Amino acid sequence: MAASMHQLLTHRHVLLLQGKMGGFFSRFATFLETQNIEVSKINFNAGDAFFYRHAGAHDYTGTLADFSSWLQDFIVEYDIDAIVCFGDCRPHHTQAACLSEKLGISFFVFEEGYLRPDYITLQEYGINGNSRLSIADIKALKKANDKPLYTHNRFYRLSIAAIVYYVTTRLYKSRYPHYYHYRGMTAWQEAIAWLKAPWRKLRGYLPDKKLQKHLTTQADNNYFLVSLQVHNDSQITHHSGYRDVVQFIDEIIASFSEHADTSHKLVFKHHPLDRGHRDYRELVASLASRYQVESRVFYGCDMHLPTLMKHSIGMITINSTTGLQSVYHKKPTKVMGRAIYNTPKLTDSKPLEQFWQQPKSPDNEFYLRFREYLIEQTQLNGAFYGKSPWMYKHLQQIDNTRVDIDIAK
């Protein structure tokens, strides 16, 4: 189990703020209780409340401006000594992070795993651009030899949870009159986007698989891969200099057209969690035409990312954790934003125009040590929409105990 979790388990009373859509935080609260830790929860909307099945939940119905002072009173009244949330850049969570430092209490953040698949991240203080992990600590670590258990993570579970979450939030909005989604969309807009996602997946599945086959059956690796991210993710809005993913796409195609070898191609891989919100197919085609590289630029979503990586020349991303997957496959990787892994031994620090011509491969020995460091410090073998072995074994022990008691009765 990661050092961050061991540290969290030393606390007496943990306060949960907003988590992933669905029941993960409810299961996590059960786990904490098995460790004799008291748990409280703050719900910011009806979706939060719907999925949380424990006592100790409190509704916050005030404004964002009043939250910090309200939270401080709450922490003092209930003697909270640690806060846990999902994502450190949501408006309420940024206030909580500042307040926890002021009051001298711990602040932990869950996120998608730095390493994929079968990992989730738990980190103290903050993640990615807000991380306080030190590269200097890596030297003494051994090579990674982890073998995470398969977590059975499923996209359909996320889709169902998202639809239920946003519909419930909208139906009972009057109970939380001041709550607004941190990404600037209404609950109905989010629900509709998630309803669009299955249709877009069905429509694009066969063309995308055909494109993948075309790209990966070539004799030579002759394309650069661009891994796109969720358009309004905090990694874009807080940890990069881009106003929007559209600006990033424009910059990449313009640079590719001017500096890349004419025999090379460019492939954009859309993020599956952004499928219902954005479709860049027409944009990519329009920009490729403007920069006169339409025959060399491609776009798809439902393609197997590791396979694309293996057959690519290298990968470009803003700061997606897929960059670490690219490094794992020993591919040159160019990061255009701020990322925890953006260090010269792992990524190519040359300007983009030089990357097209002379992409630099990562230092694999350093990567193995870096991976071990991340696993030991921040990674939990688990999934938000699947099984979490580190948590499951404790909950299973409780269930077995309950069965024994029932039998005894």
C-alpha positions as CSV (number, residue, x, y, z in Angstrom):
1,M,0.0,0.0,0.0
2,A,1.3,3.5,-0.9
3,A,3.0,5.7,1.7
4,S,0.3,8.3,1.2
5,M,-2.4,5.8,2.4
6,H,-0.3,4.7,5.4
7,Q,0.0,8.4,6.3
8,L,-3.7,8.9,5.9
9,L,-4.5,6.0,8.2
10,T,-2.7,7.6,11.1
11,H,-5.5,10.2,11.4
12,R,-8.4,10.1,13.8
13,H,-11.2,11.9,12.0
14,V,-11.2,12.2,8.2
15,L,-13.4,14.7,6.3
16,L,-14.4,13.7,2.7
17,L,-15.3,16.5,0.3
18,Q,-16.4,15.8,-3.3
19,G,-15.4,12.5,-4.8
20,K,-15.8,10.7,-8.1
21,M,-19.4,10.4,-9.4
22,G,-20.7,7.1,-8.0
23,G,-20.2,5.0,-4.9
24,F,-16.4,5.0,-4.5
25,F,-16.3,7.5,-1.6
26,S,-19.1,5.5,0.2
27,R,-17.0,2.4,-0.1
28,F,-13.9,4.3,1.0
29,A,-15.7,5.5,4.1
30,T,-16.5,1.9,5.0
31,F,-12.8,1.0,4.6
32,L,-11.8,3.9,6.8
33,E,-14.2,2.8,9.5
34,T,-12.6,-0.6,9.5
35,Q,-9.4,1.2,10.4
36,N,-11.2,2.8,13.4
37,I,-11.2,6.2,11.8
38,E,-14.2,8.5,12.2
39,V,-15.5,9.7,8.9
40,S,-17.5,12.8,8.0
41,K,-18.7,13.9,4.5
42,I,-19.8,17.2,3.0
43,N,-22.2,17.0,0.1
44,F,-22.3,20.0,-2.3
45,N,-25.2,18.8,-4.4
46,A,-27.9,16.0,-4.6
47,G,-25.7,13.8,-6.7
48,D,-23.1,13.8,-3.9
49,A,-25.8,12.9,-1.4
50,F,-27.4,10.2,-3.5
51,F,-24.3,8.0,-3.7
52,Y,-23.1,8.4,-0.1
53,R,-24.6,5.8,2.2
54,H,-23.2,6.6,5.6
55,A,-24.1,8.7,8.6
56,G,-22.0,11.7,9.3
57,A,-22.9,13.5,6.0
58,H,-23.5,17.2,6.0
59,D,-24.9,19.4,3.3
60,Y,-23.2,22.6,2.3
61,T,-25.9,25.0,0.8
62,G,-24.0,28.3,1.0
63,T,-22.0,30.2,-1.6
64,L,-18.5,29.5,-2.7
65,A,-17.4,32.8,-1.2
66,D,-18.6,31.7,2.3
67,F,-17.2,28.2,2.1
68,S,-13.8,28.7,3.6
69,S,-15.1,30.3,6.8
70,W,-17.9,27.7,7.1
71,L,-15.4,24.9,6.6
72,Q,-13.0,26.3,9.2
73,D,-15.9,26.3,11.8
74,F,-16.8,22.8,10.8
75,I,-13.2,21.5,11.2
76,V,-12.9,23.1,14.6
77,E,-16.3,21.8,15.8
78,Y,-15.8,18.2,14.7
79,D,-12.0,18.1,15.4
80,I,-11.1,17.1,11.8
81,D,-7.4,16.3,11.3
82,A,-7.4,15.3,7.6
83,I,-9.3,16.2,4.5
84,V,-9.7,13.9,1.4
85,C,-11.1,14.9,-2.0
86,F,-11.0,14.0,-5.6
87,G,-9.2,16.6,-7.7
88,D,-7.3,19.5,-6.1
89,C,-8.3,22.2,-8.5
90,R,-12.1,22.3,-8.0
91,P,-13.0,25.7,-6.4
92,H,-14.2,24.3,-3.0
93,H,-11.1,22.0,-2.9
94,T,-8.6,24.8,-3.6
95,Q,-10.1,26.6,-0.6
96,A,-9.9,23.5,1.5
97,A,-6.2,23.0,0.5
98,C,-5.3,26.5,1.6
99,L,-7.3,26.2,4.8
100,S,-5.7,22.9,5.8
101,E,-2.3,24.4,5.4
102,K,-3.3,27.4,7.5
103,L,-4.8,25.1,10.3
104,G,-2.0,22.5,10.1
105,I,-4.2,19.6,9.2
106,S,-3.5,17.1,6.4
107,F,-4.9,17.3,2.9
108,F,-5.1,14.3,0.6
109,V,-6.1,14.1,-3.1
110,F,-7.4,11.2,-5.1
111,E,-7.0,11.2,-8.9
112,E,-6.8,8.9,-11.8
113,G,-3.7,6.8,-11.6
114,Y,-0.4,8.3,-12.8
115,L,0.3,4.8,-14.0
116,R,-2.4,3.0,-16.1
117,P,-4.2,0.7,-15.9
118,D,-5.1,-0.8,-12.5
119,Y,-3.9,2.1,-10.4
120,I,-5.5,5.2,-8.8
121,T,-3.5,8.0,-7.2
122,L,-3.7,9.2,-3.6
123,Q,-1.2,12.0,-2.8
124,E,-0.8,14.4,0.0
125,Y,-0.8,18.2,-0.6
126,G,-1.7,18.0,-4.3
127,I,-1.2,16.2,-7.6
128,N,0.7,16.8,-10.8
129,G,1.6,20.5,-11.0
130,N,0.8,20.8,-7.3
131,S,2.9,17.8,-6.3
132,R,5.6,18.1,-3.7
133,L,7.3,14.8,-4.6
134,S,11.1,15.3,-5.1
135,I,12.9,13.8,-8.0
136,A,16.0,13.8,-5.8
137,D,14.5,10.9,-3.7
138,I,14.5,8.6,-6.6
139,K,18.2,7.7,-6.7
140,A,18.0,5.2,-3.8
141,L,15.1,3.2,-5.1
142,K,15.2,-0.2,-6.9
143,K,13.6,-1.0,-10.3
144,A,9.9,-1.5,-10.3
145,N,8.7,-5.1,-10.1
146,D,5.0,-4.5,-9.3
147,K,2.3,-6.7,-10.6
148,P,-1.0,-5.0,-9.9
149,L,-4.2,-7.2,-9.8
150,Y,-6.7,-6.6,-12.6
151,T,-9.4,-4.2,-11.3
152,H,-12.2,-4.9,-13.8
153,N,-12.7,-1.2,-14.4
154,R,-15.7,-0.6,-16.8
155,F,-16.6,2.5,-18.8
156,Y,-20.3,1.7,-18.7
157,R,-20.3,2.0,-14.9
158,L,-18.9,5.5,-15.2
159,S,-21.5,6.4,-17.9
160,I,-24.4,5.2,-15.8
161,A,-23.0,6.9,-12.6
162,A,-22.6,10.2,-14.5
163,I,-26.1,10.2,-15.9
164,V,-27.7,9.4,-12.6
165,Y,-25.4,11.9,-10.8
166,Y,-26.3,14.8,-13.1
167,V,-30.0,14.1,-13.4
168,T,-30.3,13.8,-9.6
169,T,-28.3,17.0,-9.2
170,R,-30.6,18.9,-11.6
171,L,-33.9,17.5,-10.1
172,Y,-33.0,18.6,-6.6
173,K,-31.1,21.7,-7.4
174,S,-33.3,23.8,-5.2
175,R,-31.8,22.1,-2.1
176,Y,-28.4,23.4,-3.1
177,P,-29.2,26.8,-4.7
178,H,-25.6,28.1,-4.9
179,Y,-23.9,25.0,-6.4
180,Y,-22.5,25.3,-9.9
181,H,-20.5,22.6,-11.6
182,Y,-16.8,23.3,-11.4
183,R,-16.4,22.8,-15.2
184,G,-19.0,25.5,-16.1
185,M,-21.7,23.2,-17.5
186,T,-25.2,22.7,-16.1
187,A,-26.3,19.3,-14.8
188,W,-28.5,18.8,-17.9
189,Q,-25.7,19.7,-20.3
190,E,-23.5,17.1,-18.6
191,A,-26.3,14.4,-18.6
192,I,-26.9,15.0,-22.3
193,A,-23.2,14.8,-23.1
194,W,-23.0,11.4,-21.4
195,L,-26.1,10.2,-23.3
196,K,-24.4,11.3,-26.5
197,A,-21.2,9.3,-25.7
198,P,-22.6,5.7,-26.5
199,W,-24.0,6.9,-29.8
200,R,-20.7,8.5,-30.9
201,K,-18.8,5.4,-29.8
202,L,-21.1,3.2,-31.9
203,R,-20.8,5.6,-34.9
204,G,-17.0,5.8,-34.8
205,Y,-16.1,2.3,-33.7
206,L,-15.5,0.6,-37.0
207,P,-13.9,3.6,-38.8
208,D,-11.5,4.0,-35.9
209,K,-10.6,0.3,-35.8
210,K,-10.0,0.5,-39.6
211,L,-7.7,3.5,-39.1
212,Q,-5.8,1.7,-36.3
213,K,-5.2,-1.3,-38.5
214,H,-4.0,1.0,-41.3
215,L,-1.6,2.8,-39.1
216,T,-0.2,-0.2,-37.2
217,T,0.4,-2.6,-40.1
218,Q,2.9,-0.4,-41.9
219,A,6.4,-1.7,-42.3
220,D,7.9,1.4,-40.6
221,N,6.9,3.6,-37.7
222,N,6.0,6.7,-39.6
223,Y,3.6,8.7,-37.5
224,F,3.6,10.9,-34.4
225,L,0.8,10.3,-31.9
226,V,-1.0,13.2,-30.1
227,S,-2.9,12.2,-27.0
228,L,-5.7,14.6,-26.3
229,Q,-7.2,15.3,-22.9
230,V,-10.7,16.2,-21.5
231,H,-11.2,19.7,-22.7
232,N,-12.0,21.3,-19.4
233,D,-9.9,19.1,-17.2
234,S,-7.9,20.9,-14.4
235,Q,-4.7,19.7,-16.1
236,I,-5.5,22.0,-19.0
237,T,-7.1,24.9,-17.1
238,H,-4.6,24.9,-14.2
239,H,-1.5,23.2,-15.3
240,S,-0.9,24.4,-18.8
241,G,-0.7,27.7,-20.7
242,Y,-3.5,26.7,-23.1
243,R,-6.9,28.4,-23.0
244,D,-8.4,25.4,-24.7
245,V,-7.5,22.1,-26.4
246,V,-8.4,23.7,-29.7
247,Q,-5.4,26.1,-29.3
248,F,-3.2,23.1,-28.7
249,I,-4.4,21.2,-31.7
250,D,-3.8,24.3,-33.9
251,E,-0.3,24.7,-32.6
252,I,0.6,21.0,-33.2
253,I,-0.7,20.9,-36.8
254,A,0.9,24.2,-37.7
255,S,4.3,23.1,-36.3
256,F,4.0,19.7,-37.9
257,S,3.3,21.1,-41.3
258,E,6.4,23.4,-41.1
259,H,9.0,21.2,-39.4
260,A,8.2,17.5,-39.7
261,D,9.5,15.3,-42.4
262,T,7.1,15.1,-45.4
263,S,7.1,11.2,-45.1
264,H,5.7,11.4,-41.5
265,K,2.1,11.4,-40.4
266,L,0.2,12.9,-37.4
267,V,-2.4,11.0,-35.5
268,F,-4.8,12.6,-32.9
269,K,-6.2,10.2,-30.3
270,H,-9.4,11.7,-28.7
271,H,-10.0,11.1,-25.0
272,P,-12.9,8.6,-24.4
273,L,-14.2,10.5,-21.4
274,D,-14.6,13.6,-23.6
275,R,-16.4,11.7,-26.4
276,G,-19.8,13.1,-25.6
277,H,-18.6,16.7,-24.9
278,R,-16.3,17.4,-27.8
279,D,-15.7,16.0,-31.3
280,Y,-12.6,17.5,-33.0
281,R,-13.0,15.6,-36.3
282,E,-14.1,18.5,-38.4
283,L,-11.6,20.9,-36.7
284,V,-8.7,18.6,-37.3
285,A,-9.7,18.2,-40.9
286,S,-10.1,21.9,-41.4
287,L,-6.8,22.8,-39.8
288,A,-5.0,20.1,-41.8
289,S,-6.4,21.5,-45.0
290,R,-5.4,25.1,-44.0
291,Y,-1.8,24.0,-43.3
292,Q,-1.8,21.8,-46.5
293,V,-1.2,18.4,-44.7
294,E,-4.7,16.9,-45.0
295,S,-3.3,13.6,-46.5
296,R,-0.9,13.2,-43.5
297,V,-3.2,14.0,-40.5
298,F,-5.6,11.6,-38.9
299,Y,-8.1,11.6,-36.0
300,G,-9.9,8.9,-34.0
301,C,-11.1,7.9,-30.6
302,D,-11.8,4.1,-30.2
303,M,-8.2,3.0,-31.0
304,H,-6.1,1.0,-28.6
305,L,-3.6,3.5,-27.2
306,P,-0.8,1.1,-26.2
307,T,-0.8,-0.4,-29.7
308,L,-0.7,3.1,-31.3
309,M,2.2,4.0,-29.0
310,K,4.2,0.9,-29.9
311,H,4.0,1.7,-33.6
312,S,4.6,5.4,-33.3
313,I,7.7,7.5,-33.7
314,G,6.9,9.3,-30.5
315,M,4.1,11.1,-28.6
316,I,3.0,14.7,-27.9
317,T,0.6,15.6,-25.1
318,I,-0.1,18.6,-22.9
319,N,0.4,16.8,-19.6
320,S,-1.7,13.6,-19.8
321,T,-0.6,10.6,-17.8
322,T,-0.6,8.8,-21.1
323,G,2.8,10.4,-21.4
324,L,4.1,8.0,-18.8
325,Q,2.7,5.1,-20.9
326,S,4.6,6.4,-23.8
327,V,7.8,6.6,-21.7
328,Y,7.1,3.0,-20.6
329,H,7.1,1.9,-24.2
330,K,10.5,3.7,-24.6
331,K,9.1,6.3,-27.0
332,P,10.2,9.9,-27.3
333,T,7.7,12.0,-25.5
334,K,7.1,15.7,-25.7
335,V,5.1,17.4,-22.9
336,M,3.6,20.9,-23.7
337,G,2.3,21.7,-20.2
338,R,3.3,21.0,-16.6
339,A,3.4,17.4,-15.5
340,I,4.9,15.4,-12.6
341,Y,7.0,13.3,-15.0
342,N,8.2,16.2,-17.2
343,T,11.9,15.8,-16.4
344,P,14.8,15.7,-19.0
345,K,15.5,12.0,-18.3
346,L,12.0,11.0,-19.2
347,T,10.7,13.5,-21.7
348,D,12.2,15.5,-24.6
349,S,13.0,19.1,-23.5
350,K,13.8,20.4,-26.9
351,P,11.4,22.9,-28.6
352,L,8.6,21.2,-30.6
353,E,10.0,22.2,-33.9
354,Q,13.2,20.2,-33.1
355,F,11.3,17.3,-31.7
356,W,9.8,16.5,-35.1
357,Q,13.3,16.1,-36.5
358,Q,15.3,14.6,-33.7
359,P,13.0,13.0,-31.1
360,K,14.9,11.9,-28.0
361,S,14.1,8.6,-26.3
362,P,13.7,8.4,-22.5
363,D,16.2,6.9,-20.1
364,N,14.6,3.6,-19.4
365,E,16.7,2.8,-16.3
366,F,15.6,6.1,-14.7
367,Y,12.0,5.5,-15.7
368,L,12.0,2.2,-13.8
369,R,13.2,3.9,-10.7
370,F,10.7,6.8,-11.2
371,R,7.9,4.3,-11.6
372,E,8.8,2.5,-8.4
373,Y,8.9,5.9,-6.6
374,L,5.4,6.7,-7.8
375,I,4.1,3.3,-6.8
376,E,5.6,3.4,-3.4
377,Q,4.5,7.0,-2.7
378,T,1.2,7.5,-4.4
379,Q,-0.3,4.6,-6.3
380,L,-3.0,2.2,-5.1
381,N,-3.9,-0.9,-7.0
382,G,-7.6,-0.1,-7.7
383,A,-10.2,1.5,-9.8
384,F,-13.0,4.0,-9.2
385,Y,-15.4,1.9,-11.3
386,G,-14.1,-1.5,-10.6
387,K,-12.4,-3.4,-7.8
388,S,-9.8,-2.0,-5.4
389,P,-7.8,-4.9,-4.0
390,W,-6.2,-2.8,-1.2
391,M,-9.7,-1.9,0.1
392,Y,-11.6,-5.1,-0.9
393,K,-9.7,-7.5,1.4
394,H,-10.6,-5.4,4.4
395,L,-14.2,-5.2,3.5
396,Q,-14.3,-8.9,2.7
397,Q,-13.0,-9.6,6.2
398,I,-16.0,-7.7,7.6
399,D,-18.4,-9.6,5.4
400,N,-16.9,-12.9,6.5
401,T,-17.2,-11.9,10.1
402,R,-20.8,-11.0,9.6
403,V,-21.5,-14.4,8.0
404,D,-19.8,-16.1,11.0
405,I,-22.0,-14.1,13.4
406,D,-25.2,-15.0,11.4
407,I,-24.2,-18.7,11.4
408,A,-23.6,-18.6,15.1
409,K,-27.0,-17.1,15.7
